[in-house]
Amino acid sequence: MMNFLKSMWKSEKGGTMVEYALLAGLLIMPCIMGVTFIGERVNGEFNRVQNIVMSAGSSASTPKGSHLSASAVSAGSTLRGSIGSPPVR
């Protein structure tokens, strides 16, 4: 390993390798920063949508003991009523 590093140090290939490594680093840094920025924005948007959904869900009236929203309960009773049984109220 040491012989390889010494040979690279003495030849021009070693300098070229360092230049390519620096160039790659300079190209990768903005990519990482961009992905981080976009990730934070997307995360913020998901949190905003989650808050809207949660606040809409908490304001819906639900029957006592039920975990369904009022619209889901009325849709279910309409479906049962169309099958032939009386609608649940």
N, C-alpha and C positions, 0 to 999 in steps of 0.2 A: 504494500500500500504506500509506504514511504517512497519507494522508487518511482511509483506512478506519479505521486505528487511532485517529486523533484523534476521528473521529466516534463511535466506540464508547466512547471514554473519556468523552466529554461526555454521551452518552445513557444511559438506564437499561438499555438492552439489554446494554451492556458489563458492567455489574454482574451482571446475571442470567446472562450467559454465564460469568462467573467463578464464580458460585455453582454452576452446573451442572457446571463442570469440577471444582470441589472435591468436590462430591457424587459425581461419577463416580469420582474418585480414591479417595474413602473407601469406595466400594462395591467397587472393583476390587482394592484391597489385600488384604482378607480372602480373596477368591477366589484370588488368586495364592498366598497363604500356604497355603490349604487344598489346592490342587492340588500344591504343592511337598511338603507333609507327606504327602499320600496317595501321591505318586510315590515318596518315600523308603521308605514302608512296603511298597509293592508291590515295589520293587527288593529290599528286604531279604528279602521272602518268596520271590522268585524265586531269590535267592542261597542261601537255606536249602534249597529244593527241589533246586537244582543240586548242592549238597554232599551231600544224601542220595542222589541218583541216582548221583553219581560214586563215593561210598563203597560203594554197593551193587554197582556195576559192577566195582570193583576187587577186591571180595571174592569174586566169582563165579569158579569154576574154568573155565578155557578150555584146550582142547587146544593143544599146542605148535604155533606157527606159524599159529594161527587167530585171527581177530578177532571170532569169534562167541562168544556165551555158551554155556554147556553146555546150557541149555534150548533154545536155537535149534538147536544141532547135533542134539540128540535129536529135536526136532520134525521136522527135515529127514530124518533117517534113518527115522523112522516113516512119513513121507510116501513116501519112496522104497520102503520095504518094502511099502506098500499097493499100489503100482503093479505090482509083480511082481518087482522085483529084490530080492536079499537085503539086509537092513538093514546099514548101515555101522556098525562098532563100533570 
